[in-house]
Amino acid sequence: MKSLKILLLHLCVLVIPESWGAEVNVAVAANFTGPMEKIASAFQKASGHKAVIAYGTVGKFYAQIKSDAPFEVLISSDAETPSRLEKDGLAIPASRFTYAIGKLVLWSAKPGVVDDKGEVLKRGAFQHLALANPKMAVYGAAAVEVMNKLGVAAALESKFVLGESITQAYQFTASGNAELGFVALSQIYQDGRFAPGSYWLVPTELYPQLKQEAVLLVKGKNNAAAQALLTYLKSDAARQVIRAYGYEL
């Protein structure tokens, strides 16, 4: 009997790691960093699985996934990239879904710099304006669209400080290296409070809807942790976190 108990214990040790505590490699859009940190922690507590996360721009992630990067889930800042990966045969058809609608903000770390109508852009009385590289980052492209619609893009182009991602655009602005910058609302808002400084919540009619989708990649097809993460992202617990950072659902 004692030998049988020992054998069963050994079998449990062998089986548990396969069904409990798996890892999933996740590519996450930089604007979603704050909520994802909380969601990943809660996901691990709830499921035992661990999300190994890389943050960056969807442009770079697309290129990396095409080049056989080991990502199993993409949590994108747009809908186009997951759709393209589906068409490329690199994402599982019908697995993608919208998890959030993002919002763009013009923000300064200093009070009184940005007015609540964005007139500061027309006045142009500043030296540096931070934004994410519009060729690689969806939020950067949205910022350029705003300035084009306001008729100020050409006049302000010499003042642009381009960040590799929306995270770097935020860092330029938060540090004061740029007097103001276009950032994601989620970077300066949480639980009903804005970060110190001044801001203009850009009207959504000035830029294309920032519809953000998640998708299961082919490499994650047989990974239970990958599928569990996408299921968790749809849960009430995750949606509550997403709302707390100012996203629409």
N, C-alpha and C positions, 0 to 999 in steps of 0.2 A: 504493500500500500504506500509506504514512504517513497519507494522508487517511482511509483506511478505519479505521485504528487510532484516530485522533482521534475519528471518528464513533462508533465502538463505545464509547469512553471516555465520551463525552457521553451516550450511551444508558444506560450503567451508572449515571451520576450521576443521571439522571432516574428510573430504575426503582427503585434501592435504597431511597430514602426511603419509597416506598409499601409495600414488603414488609419493611422493616427499620427499626425505630425509630419505630413508630407510638405514639400516646398513647391512654390510656384514662382516662376520668374515673370515679373510684370513690368511692362513699359508704361509709364504714367506721364501724361501731359503736365508740364511744369506748373500751370495755373492751378492744378488740383492737389498740389503738394500738401497744404494744410489739412484739408479734409481726409486725404488718403492716409496720412500718418495716423490719424485717429481711427479710421476705418480698419486699417491693417492690424492695429493693436487689438481692437475689439474682435476682429475676425479670428485672430489667433487664439484669443481667450475662449471664444465660442466654439471653434472647430478643432483647435489643436494644430491646424495647418499654418505655415508661415509664408507670408508674401515677401519675396526678395525683390525690392523695388529699385528701378532706375528712373530718374526724372529727366525730362528733356523736351525737345520740340518734336512735333509729329513728323516734320520733314526729315529730320535725322533718323527717327525711329523707322520710318518707312524704308529709307535706304538700308538701314541695318538689318531689318527683317528680310528684305529682298536679298541681302548678302548672307543669309543663314544665321543671323544672331539667335541666341537660345531663348528668346522671349516666348512665353506661352499664352499671355493675355496682353492685349493693348487697351489701355484706358485713355482714349484720345481726346483732343480738344476740338475735334470736328467730326462730321459724319462722312466726309469724302474719303479720308484715309482708310477707315475700316472697310468701306465699300470697295475701294481700289484693291485692297488686300484680298477681299473675297473674290473679285474678278481675276486676280493673279493666282488664285488657288492656294493662297497662304493663310486664309482664315476660313473657319467653318461656316458654311452657308446657314443663314437664319439664326446665327448665334448672337448677332449684334443687336444692341438696343440703346436707346437714349437714356442716359443716367442723369443728365443735368443740362440746363441752358445757362451759359455763362453771360456775364455782364462786364462791360468795359468802363473804366473810370479814368479820368484825368486827375492826378493827385500830386500834391507837393507835401513834403515833410514839414514845411513851414506854414503857419497860419497866415491867412490873408493873401496868399500868392494866387491861388486858383479861386475864381468866383463861381457861383452856382449856375451860371449860364455858359461857361466856357469862353467868355469874351477875351480872356487872357491870350487865347490863341490868335485872335485878330489883332490885338495890340502888339504882340510879339516882343514885349519888353523883357526879354530873358535871353540868356546865352545858350542854354542847353535844354533840349527836350528828349527825354529817354523813351524808347519804345523797342519792342522786340523786333528782330530782323523779319520784315514782312515776307521775305522769300522762304523762310523756314518755319515761322510761327504764325498761327491763326490770329492771335490777338494783335500781333504787329500789323498784319494785313488789314485787320479791322480798324486799327488806328489810322492807317493811311487812307482808308475809305472815308473815315470821319473828316479828316482834313481836306480831302478832295471835295466832299460835299459842302464844306464850309468855305471852300475857295482859298484856303491858306497853305496848302501843301507845298506849292512851289516856293512861296516866300519863306517858309520855315525849314525847308530841306537842309540848308546849310547848318542848322542848329541841331539836327538829329544826332543823338548818341544811340547807336544800335546795340542792343544786347543780344547775345546768342539765343536767349530764351526770355520769356516774360519774367522769370526769376531774376535774371541779370538786369533787366530794365527796372525792376522794383529796387534792386540793390543800388543801382546808380542814383535813383531818386531818393531812397531812404538815407543814403550817405550824404546827400547834398551835392554830389558831383554833377547832378543835373537838377536844376531848380524845380522842374516838374516832369512828369512822365505819364504815359499811358500804361496802366497796370490792370490786372484782373481785380474785380471787386473782392474776390475771395482773399486777396492778399492784404487788404486793409480793413476788412469787416469780419466780425465774428460775434455771434449771439447778440445782435442788435446794436453793436457799438462799432464806430469807425475809429481807425488809428488816428493819433494826433496829426494835425496839419490842416490842409484845406483840400477840397475835392469838388469835382463836377461829375455826377453820375450821368454818363453820356446817354442821351435818348436812344432807344433801341432802333428807331427808324433811320438813324444815321449810319448804321452798319449792318451787314448780313447777320442773321440770327446765329449765335454761337451755340449751335446744337452739338453737344458732346456725346459721343457714342463709345461703348465698350464692345470688344469682340474677343471671342475665343480663337486663338491662332492654332494652326495645324499642329505645331509642336506640343500644344497642351491638350490635344484631343483625348489622350488616354490618361491624363493626370487628374485625379479626383479633386486635388486641391485647386486646380485651375477652374474647374466647373463650380466648385463650392464657393470660390471667391466671387464669381459673377452672380451666383445666386444670392450671396450675402449683399452684394452691391444694390440689389433690388429690395432688400429688406427694409422694414420700417426703421430699424436702428440706424442703418446707413443713410437712409433718406433724411432722417432727422439731422444728422451731422451735415449733410450736403446743404440742407436749407439754412442751417446756422451760419454758413459761410456766404450767404447771399445768393446762392444759385436758385433758379426756378426749376421746377420738376415737371 
